[in-house]
Amino acid sequence: MAFNKTITKEEIARMPMEEFTGKIVVVCTKERLKEALSYLSTCSEIGFDTETRPSFVKNSPHKMSLMQLSGKDTCYLIRLNKFKNFPKILETFLKNKQVKKIGLSLRDDFNKLHCLTKIAPDNFVDLQQYVQQFGIEEMSLQKIYAIVFERKISKSKQLSNWDAEYLTLPQMRYAALDAWSCLQIYQLLESSK
């Protein structure tokens, strides 16, 4: 299967909007986290993403607020800002060699993660490097997804307040779609080899 190397914003604008239609579970407690990781540990591959409240002041970054982990039809939104300390069971899961975690621009995520915990995550695939073997030169999730699926992902909630007391439904859908779409890209490209 051949893929375009690049895509323009104008081409993306004409594409239909993608939606995550699976189940979204917000995780704020250790009990719910245990349930989420129990399910995700049964998956061979999951989508991974994080969100951080934007800072509009130079040299004043915020801590990671949210980690999204998505299976095929369920995405867990782990509200890290609701936990006193970074959960040990989540550290263990991120080091799990049995579950492949697919994300984008992982260096940024890992740098923010290291502000919360000193673990070394294992068995991660960064789509920015992975897609190069298919001739895709784009680096953004929106453009890679448009090349692979001919559908667009909205980025309208990217700069919203991820530390808010409650996430809005549009925030939850946006966050779930980002993690899920990483998994979808990887699985489709793997099957096209």
GIPE-V652925 format. One record per helix or strand. SS is the DSSP state (H for helix, E for strand). FROM is the first residue (numbers start at 1). LEN is the number of residues. If there is no record, write none. Layout:
ss: [SS SS]
from: [FROM FROM]
len: [LEN LEN]
This chain:
ss: [H E E H E E E H H E H E H H E H]
from: [9 17 23 30 45 64 74 80 88 100 106 124 127 141 152 169]
len: [5 1 5 11 8 7 6 3 7 4 8 3 8 9 1 23]
